[in-house]
Amino acid sequence: MTLNIVILALVTIQRLGELIVSRRNTKRLLEQGAREFAPAHYPLIVALHTAWLASLWWLGVSRPIDPFWLAAFILIEIGRIWVFASLGERWTTRIIVVAGETLVRRGPYRFLNHPNYAVVVAEIAVLPLVFGLWRVALIFSVLNAAVLAVRIREEDRALSACQPR
């Protein structure tokens, strides 16, 4: 088993695990009266991330690994854990908002409005570079930027509408 396969398997397992956690958190939040906003773009996000990961499995398995970019990716994943821990049971892959709840302002949310998306932007750019796939990094970064433009606008709108006045 090559290190490439280990890296890609860990990222794949991580993403699948996150979907399980997200589904559980979404269900619980909705049961508590939360509301989902702008669900129409969610399948596009799933498709983008699936295609990104599939392209890495297809093109990256036999490529040499760049230790610099691997170290950068590991640091990004530490940031992902920090975001995940900071949101706790409020973390989902969808835009789920409980009206009247205050925004999370701990962890990286003290410094950025959307640290989760900063991590995603970095992951989508850096993991392909681990395998020297700069074209994959470029293509998916551009596609991700387009999707995130919609996502962040919709999330900001939803959070603004549900904040205590």
N, C-alpha and C positions, 0 to 999 in steps of 0.2 A: 504494500500500500504506500503510495507516494504522499509526500506532504501536501501536494496539491489536492488530492482526494480528501485528506483529513480536513484541510481548511474549508473546502467546499461543502463537505458533509456537515461540519460544525455550523456553518452559516445556514445551511438548509434546515438542519434540526432546530436552530435558534428561531428561524422564521416560522416554522411550523408550530413550535412551542408558543411563540408570541400570538399566533392566530388562536390557539386554544385559550390562552389567558385573556385575549381580547374578547373572544366570544363569551367567556364566563363573566368578565367585568361588564360587558355590554348588557347582558341579560340581567344582571343584578342591578345595574344603574337604571335600566328601563323599568324594572319592577319597583324601584324607589321613586318613580315619577320623572325620570330624565326623559329627554326627547332627542331623537336623532335629527340632525340637520344635513341637508344637501347629500342624500345618499346616492344620487344618480352618478356621481363621478367615481364612486368607490370601485366598481368593477374595472375602471380604467387604471386605477392605482394597483390593483391586484394583478392585472395583465402586464403592466409595466414591470413590476417587481418579479413576476414569474418569468417573463422574457429575459430580463437582466440576468437572473440566476441561471436560467437554461443556457444562455449564451456563454456564461462562464464555465458551466459544465462541458459544453460542446467544444469551446476553444481553449480553455485554460488548463485542462487536466495534464497535458504533456509539455507545458511551457516551463521554462526556468522561472524560479521565484526570485524576486528582487527583495533582498532583506530590508532595505530602507522602507519600501512601501508596505512590507509586512509589519514592520514595527509601527508605522503610522496607522495601519488598520487596527492593530491591537489597541493603540491609544484611543482610537475612535470608538472601539467597542467598550472600552472603559467608560467613555462618555455616554454610550447607549445605556449601560447599566445604571449610571447616575440618574439619567432621565427617567428610566423605568422605575427606579426606587423612589424618586421624588414624587412621581404621580401615584404610585401605589395602586390601589384599587380603582383609581380614576383613569388609568391608562387603557386606551383602546386604539384600534386601528381605524375607527370611525369617528365622526364628529358627534359625540354624545355629551349633552349638557344638562345639568340639573339646575333649573331656574333658582336663582337666589343664592347659589353657592358662590363663595369667594374663589377667585383664581388662586391656583397654587403659586406661591412665591418663595419656595424653598429650593435648595439645590441649584441647578443651572437656571431655573426660572427666576432667580434673583437677578440674573445678568442678561437674559434673552427672553423675548416673548415666545419664541418657538424653537427651543433647543433641540427638540426631537427632530424637527425638519433639518436643522443644521447637521445633525448626525447623519440623517438619511442622505443628504446632499454629499457629505464627505464619503460615506460608504459607497455610494453608487459611482463616485469618481475614483476612489482609491483602490477598492478591491480588484477591479480589472487591471490596475497598474501593478499590483502584486505579481501578475502573470505577464506583464508587458503588453497588455491589450489596450493601448491608448485610444484606438478607434472605438472600442466598446465603451470606454470611459466617456469619451466625447459624445457619442450618439445618445447614450442613456442619460447623461447629464443634461443634455438639451431637452430630451423628452421629459425628464423629471422636472426640470424647471418649468415647463409648460403646465404640467399637472399640478405642481405646487403653487403656481400662480392662482389657479382656481381654488385649490384646497385652502390655502392660507386666507384668501379673501372670504371664503365661506365660513371658515372657522372663526375668524375675527368678527364677522357679522353675527354668528350664533352666540359667541361669548358676550359680545356687547349687548345683545338683546336680552340676555338672561342674567345680567349682573344686577345686584341690588342697587336701587337708586338712592 
